[in-house]
Amino acid sequence: MEECISTAIYIYPKDISEFLIPIIDIEKQLKIEALVEESFRLRKQSDTLLKVAKRAIEIAIEQDEDTAISFINNHISKIE
């Protein structure tokens, strides 16, 4: 591997053979896959919950707290 003028590192095809690539048993691969998928799902869910919370605060300020709580309950039931 050689460094270019920029901060990026270029990997030459001849260098590929020097990389060590672990072979992980299929059970561990499937576990990792499930954890990654779960993390993506939870990230999406947390983004949605944050948007609901922001909107609920706006509703509480513009209208009232009870309306905001109803908004939250309505949207949380759709997420779960």
C-alpha positions as CSV (number, residue, x, y, z in Angstrom):
1,M,0.0,0.0,0.0
2,E,1.2,3.4,-0.8
3,E,0.0,6.8,0.3
4,C,-1.1,9.2,-2.4
5,I,-0.5,13.0,-2.2
6,S,-3.9,13.3,-0.6
7,T,-4.9,11.7,2.7
8,A,-6.5,8.8,1.0
9,I,-4.7,5.5,0.9
10,Y,-4.7,3.5,-2.4
11,I,-4.6,-0.2,-2.3
12,Y,-2.9,-1.9,-5.2
13,P,-4.2,-5.2,-6.5
14,K,-0.9,-6.9,-5.6
15,D,-1.5,-5.9,-2.0
16,I,-4.8,-7.7,-1.6
17,S,-3.1,-11.0,-0.9
18,E,-1.5,-9.5,2.2
19,F,-4.9,-9.0,3.9
20,L,-6.0,-11.5,6.5
21,I,-9.7,-12.3,6.1
22,P,-11.2,-14.2,9.0
23,I,-13.5,-17.1,8.2
24,I,-16.3,-17.0,10.8
25,D,-18.5,-20.0,11.4
26,I,-22.0,-19.6,10.0
27,E,-23.7,-19.4,13.4
28,K,-21.7,-16.3,14.3
29,Q,-22.3,-14.8,10.9
30,L,-26.0,-15.2,11.3
31,K,-25.9,-13.7,14.8
32,I,-23.9,-10.7,13.5
33,E,-26.4,-10.3,10.7
34,A,-29.3,-10.4,13.1
35,L,-27.7,-7.8,15.3
36,V,-26.9,-5.5,12.4
37,E,-30.5,-5.8,11.1
38,E,-31.8,-5.1,14.6
39,S,-29.6,-2.1,15.0
40,F,-30.9,-0.6,11.7
41,R,-34.5,-1.3,12.8
42,L,-34.0,0.3,16.2
43,R,-32.2,3.3,14.6
44,K,-35.2,3.9,12.3
45,Q,-37.6,3.5,15.3
46,S,-35.6,6.0,17.4
47,D,-35.7,8.5,14.5
48,T,-39.4,8.1,14.3
49,L,-39.9,8.5,18.1
50,L,-37.8,11.6,18.1
51,K,-39.9,13.2,15.3
52,V,-43.1,12.2,17.3
53,A,-41.7,13.8,20.4
54,K,-40.7,17.0,18.6
55,R,-44.2,17.3,17.1
56,A,-45.8,16.5,20.5
57,I,-44.0,19.4,22.1
58,E,-45.2,21.7,19.3
59,I,-48.7,20.5,19.8
60,A,-48.4,21.0,23.6
61,I,-47.3,24.6,23.1
62,E,-49.8,25.4,20.3
63,Q,-52.8,23.6,21.8
64,D,-52.6,21.7,25.1
65,E,-50.9,18.8,26.8
66,D,-53.8,16.4,26.5
67,T,-53.8,16.7,22.7
68,A,-50.1,16.2,22.7
69,I,-50.3,13.1,24.8
70,S,-53.0,11.7,22.5
71,F,-50.8,12.4,19.5
72,I,-47.9,10.5,21.2
73,N,-50.1,7.5,22.1
74,N,-51.6,7.3,18.7
75,H,-48.2,7.3,17.0
76,I,-46.5,5.0,19.5
77,S,-49.2,2.3,18.9
78,K,-48.4,2.4,15.2
79,I,-44.6,2.0,15.8
80,E,-44.8,-1.0,18.2
